[in-house]
Amino acid sequence: SRTTIFSPEGRLYQVEYAMEAINHAGIAIGVLGSDGVVLGAEKKIASKLLDNVKGSEKMYKVDDHCAVAVAGITADANILVN
């Protein structure tokens, strides 16, 4: 449903939630060199009590010639990458 919910102060909760999600997201950067490209992404750990997952949730191989580095919410990126 497309319901807009305002706080008692008149702010939009959806905007506040989106801004908070952005603050918790990691960054990604790509550097183009003369003979290749380097992609890097920050993987933030939500809690030190959680086990470290092997592999990267922020880097995706699309095919043999294309890769994607994700900055932001990985659930949103999964839809774009697929």
N, C-alpha and C positions, 0 to 999 in steps of 0.2 A: 504494500500500500504506500502511497505517496502522501504521508501525513507530515505536516510541519508542526514541530513542537517548540514552543517558546518557554524560556525560563521565566520565573517571576520578575526578573530584571529586564525582560524584553529581548534577551539574546536567543539566537537559534542554537538548540542543543546539537543538531547535526553538524553545524559549522565548528562548534567547540570540540566535538568528538573527532572530526577530521583533522583539526589542527593538533590535537593531542596525539593522534596516530602518526602524523608527520614528524612530530618531535621525537618519537620513539623509533623511527625508521633509520636505517643505515644509509650511508652514501655509496655511490658508485662513480667511477671515473674511467675514461678511456683515453689512451695516449697513442697518437699516430706517429710512427717512426718512418724512416726512409725504406725499411725493409720489413715492416710488420706493424701490428697493433698489440698493445698491452691493455687488458681490462682488469680492473681491481674493484673489489666491493668489500665494504665493512660488514661484518657479521656480528650484530649485537647479541649478547647473551642476556636473556630476560631474567634469569635467576641463576645464581651460582649453585643452587641445589639441583638444577636440571643436568642430565647427562649431555655431554657434547655429542652432537650428531656428526658422523663422518660425512665428508662431502660438503658441497656448498649449496646453500639454498638461494644464493643471489646470482649464480652464474648458470646459464643454460646454453647447451650446444644445440643449435637449430639444425645445422647440417655440417658437412665437412668444411665449408667455407664461411660459416656465419655463426657467431655466438652473441649472447645477450647478457649484459650486466644489469641487474635490477637495483634501483634505488627506490625505496618505499615499501609498500605492503606487498609481500610475495604472493598472496592470494589473488590480488588484482593482476599481478604480472603473469601468473599461470594462465589466465584467460587470454592475455595478449600473445604470449609465446606459443600457445597451442593454436 
